[in-house]
Amino acid sequence: MPTKLHYRAYGSGPRVILAFHGYGQGEGHWRTLIGELGPDVTVYAFDLFYHGRSRLAKVDAPLTKQRLSELLSEFLKTNNIESFSLLAFSMGAKFALTAVESFPSRVQRVWLIAPDGLQRQFWYSLATYPPWMRGVLGRAVLRPQRLLQFLGTLEQRRLVPSNLVRFAEWQLESREKRLRVYRSWVGFRLLTFSLRGLAQLLNRRPTPVTFFLGRHDQVIPHAGLQRFIGLLQGAETIVLEAGHAGLIYNVAAYLRRHPEVRV
């Protein structure tokens, strides 16, 4: 089966936005927010690999930034897109930031909602970088009990917040979800970035970057993003009274109250 980066277009306005959803979602998760972006946009909403209708020819081979850049370049050429803005939530930020690195002069604006890829997540690093831990995570796909017991012990010792453990339990509740966790974490492990390098690219014009963060987000804590935000000349931060999972809907509600804010 050939590699396919699936997307769906919403709207027909002159301003183009490429949107990348978060873990466990699909391109349809943007519909609520797209309705608040105004009538002058066309949003191309992508399915991440291991989600929806996107497919990798080599399912178990990690995705490289070069390969993702090639796929995005083909998409831009096919749709005759010269310039565009980026909209991303959580894990989808790794795709959006790859686009920033690959096409910095063509990016007009960036909206990042609780972005992954800009801070080293301890659990993500532990699970993906040491080869032996990748084996542990792989075995958890079939037998998650030990991993769940381990998380429970950490919670009892107050080493991990309870709501973060609940989030992990939800992601591990079925074999389908566990397989997607494993493939996403391992498959996207090469999508890493130099914070200073990204900041230099975004500061050249400078490119406006808006961060939407959840004050109660334990998955992507906003405090961990301050270093990168401080490197940017055109950054704006909007902190909402929210956690992580439903943050897209909180952003949509915010835009409904503040229609002057547009991507």
C-alpha positions in Angstrom: 0.0 0.0 0.0 1.5 3.4 -1.0 2.0 6.2 1.4 -1.0 8.5 1.5 -1.4 11.8 3.6 -5.1 12.2 3.6 -6.8 15.6 3.9 -10.1 17.2 3.5 -10.8 20.8 2.4 -13.3 23.0 4.3 -14.4 26.3 2.8 -13.2 28.1 -0.4 -11.8 31.4 0.8 -8.5 32.9 -0.4 -6.5 32.4 2.8 -5.2 28.9 3.1 -4.7 27.1 6.4 -3.1 23.7 6.9 -4.5 22.0 10.1 -3.0 19.1 11.9 -5.0 17.4 14.7 -3.8 15.8 17.9 -3.3 12.2 19.1 -6.4 10.0 18.8 -8.3 12.5 16.7 -9.0 13.0 13.0 -9.4 15.8 10.5 -13.1 16.1 11.5 -12.1 17.4 15.0 -11.5 20.8 13.4 -15.1 21.4 12.3 -16.2 23.3 15.4 -13.2 25.6 15.3 -13.3 26.1 11.5 -16.7 27.6 11.8 -15.1 30.4 13.9 -12.3 31.3 11.5 -14.4 33.4 9.1 -15.7 33.0 5.5 -12.4 34.0 3.8 -10.5 30.8 4.6 -9.9 27.4 3.0 -8.8 24.9 5.6 -7.0 21.7 4.6 -7.4 19.4 7.5 -5.0 16.4 7.5 -5.2 13.0 9.2 -1.9 12.2 11.0 -0.4 8.9 10.1 -1.8 6.0 12.2 -5.1 8.0 12.3 -8.0 8.3 9.9 -7.3 7.6 6.3 -3.6 8.5 6.1 -1.3 5.5 5.5 2.5 4.9 5.5 3.9 2.4 3.1 6.2 1.1 5.8 4.0 1.1 8.9 6.7 0.3 11.4 9.5 2.6 10.0 9.8 6.0 11.8 8.7 8.9 9.7 11.6 11.3 8.9 11.3 15.1 8.5 12.6 14.8 5.0 9.9 12.3 3.9 7.2 14.4 5.6 8.6 17.5 3.8 8.4 15.7 0.5 4.8 14.8 1.1 3.8 18.3 2.0 5.7 19.7 -1.0 3.7 17.3 -3.3 0.5 18.5 -1.6 1.3 22.2 -2.1 2.2 21.6 -5.7 -0.9 19.6 -6.4 -3.2 22.3 -5.0 -1.2 25.3 -6.4 -0.6 26.7 -2.9 2.1 29.4 -2.6 1.6 30.7 0.9 -0.4 29.3 3.9 -0.9 29.5 7.6 -0.6 26.6 10.1 -3.0 25.4 12.8 -2.0 22.5 15.0 -3.0 20.8 18.2 -0.8 18.7 20.5 1.0 16.0 18.5 0.0 17.7 15.2 2.4 20.5 16.0 5.2 18.1 15.0 3.8 18.2 11.4 3.2 21.9 11.5 6.8 22.6 12.8 8.2 20.4 10.1 6.4 22.6 7.6 7.9 25.7 9.2 11.4 24.2 8.8 10.7 23.2 5.2 8.9 26.3 3.9 9.7 29.2 6.2 9.2 31.9 3.6 5.8 30.6 2.6 4.3 30.4 6.2 2.1 33.5 6.9 1.0 32.7 10.5 1.1 29.9 13.0 -1.4 28.9 15.6 -0.3 26.3 18.1 -2.8 24.7 20.5 -0.9 23.0 23.4 1.9 22.0 21.0 3.9 18.8 21.4 7.5 18.7 20.1 8.7 21.9 21.8 9.6 20.5 25.2 11.1 17.2 26.1 8.4 15.1 27.7 10.0 12.7 30.2 7.5 9.8 29.6 7.8 10.2 25.8 11.6 10.1 25.9 11.6 7.2 28.3 9.3 5.2 26.1 10.8 5.9 22.7 14.5 6.6 22.9 16.0 3.7 24.9 15.5 0.6 22.6 14.7 -1.6 25.6 11.9 0.7 26.7 10.4 0.5 23.2 10.2 -3.2 23.8 8.4 -2.6 27.1 5.9 -0.3 25.3 5.5 -2.8 22.5 4.7 -5.7 25.0 2.2 -3.4 26.7 0.1 -3.4 23.5 -0.8 -7.0 24.2 -0.5 -7.1 28.0 -1.0 -3.6 29.5 -1.6 -4.8 33.1 2.0 -4.3 34.3 2.2 -0.8 32.8 -1.1 0.2 34.4 0.1 -1.2 37.7 3.3 0.8 37.4 1.4 4.0 36.7 -0.8 3.3 39.7 2.2 3.0 41.9 3.6 6.3 40.6 0.2 7.9 41.3 0.1 6.5 44.9 3.6 7.9 45.5 2.5 11.3 44.0 5.1 11.2 41.4 2.5 11.6 38.6 -0.7 13.7 38.8 -3.9 11.7 39.0 -5.5 13.3 36.0 -2.4 12.4 33.9 -2.8 8.8 35.0 -6.5 8.9 34.0 -5.5 10.2 30.6 -3.0 7.4 30.2 -5.6 4.8 31.3 -8.0 6.1 28.7 -5.4 5.8 26.0 -4.6 2.2 27.0 -8.1 0.9 27.5 -8.3 -1.1 24.2 -5.8 -2.9 22.0 -6.6 -0.5 19.1 -5.7 2.5 21.2 -2.6 0.8 22.6 -1.3 0.0 19.1 -1.9 3.6 18.0 0.0 4.9 21.1 2.9 2.7 20.3 3.0 3.4 16.6 2.5 7.2 17.1 5.2 7.5 19.8 7.7 5.4 18.0 6.8 6.4 14.5 7.1 10.2 15.1 10.2 10.0 17.4 12.4 11.5 14.7 10.3 14.7 14.4 12.4 16.7 16.8 13.4 20.3 16.5 16.1 22.8 17.6 14.2 25.6 19.5 16.8 28.2 18.5 16.7 27.1 14.9 12.9 27.3 14.7 13.0 30.7 16.4 15.5 32.0 13.9 13.3 30.9 11.0 10.2 32.5 12.6 11.9 35.7 13.6 13.2 36.5 10.1 10.1 38.4 9.1 8.9 37.9 11.9 6.1 35.3 11.5 3.3 35.8 14.0 2.9 32.8 16.3 -0.1 32.5 18.6 -0.1 29.9 21.4 -3.4 28.6 23.0 -2.6 26.9 26.2 -4.6 25.2 29.0 -3.9 26.5 32.5 -4.7 23.0 33.9 -3.1 21.0 31.1 -0.9 18.3 32.6 -0.1 16.6 29.2 1.6 19.7 27.7 2.2 22.1 30.7 2.4 25.7 29.5 5.3 26.4 31.8 7.5 24.1 29.7 6.9 26.2 26.6 8.1 29.5 28.0 11.6 29.0 26.9 10.6 28.7 23.2 8.0 31.5 23.5 10.7 33.8 24.9 12.8 33.3 21.8 10.1 34.5 19.5 9.7 38.1 18.4 6.1 37.7 17.1 4.6 35.5 19.8 1.2 35.9 21.6 0.1 33.6 24.3 -3.6 33.0 25.3 -4.1 30.9 28.4 -7.5 29.3 28.8 -9.1 27.8 31.9 -8.9 24.3 30.4 -7.1 21.0 30.5 -5.8 19.2 27.4 -8.3 16.8 25.8 -11.0 19.3 24.9 -8.8 22.3 24.3 -9.8 22.7 20.6 -13.4 23.3 21.7 -12.2 25.8 24.3 -10.3 27.7 21.6 -13.5 27.7 19.4 -15.5 29.1 22.3 -12.8 31.8 22.8 -12.9 32.8 19.1 -16.7 33.0 19.3 -16.3 35.6 22.1 -13.4 37.3 20.3 -14.1 37.3 16.6 -11.4 39.9 16.0 -8.8 37.2 16.6 -8.3 35.3 13.3 -5.6 33.0 12.1 
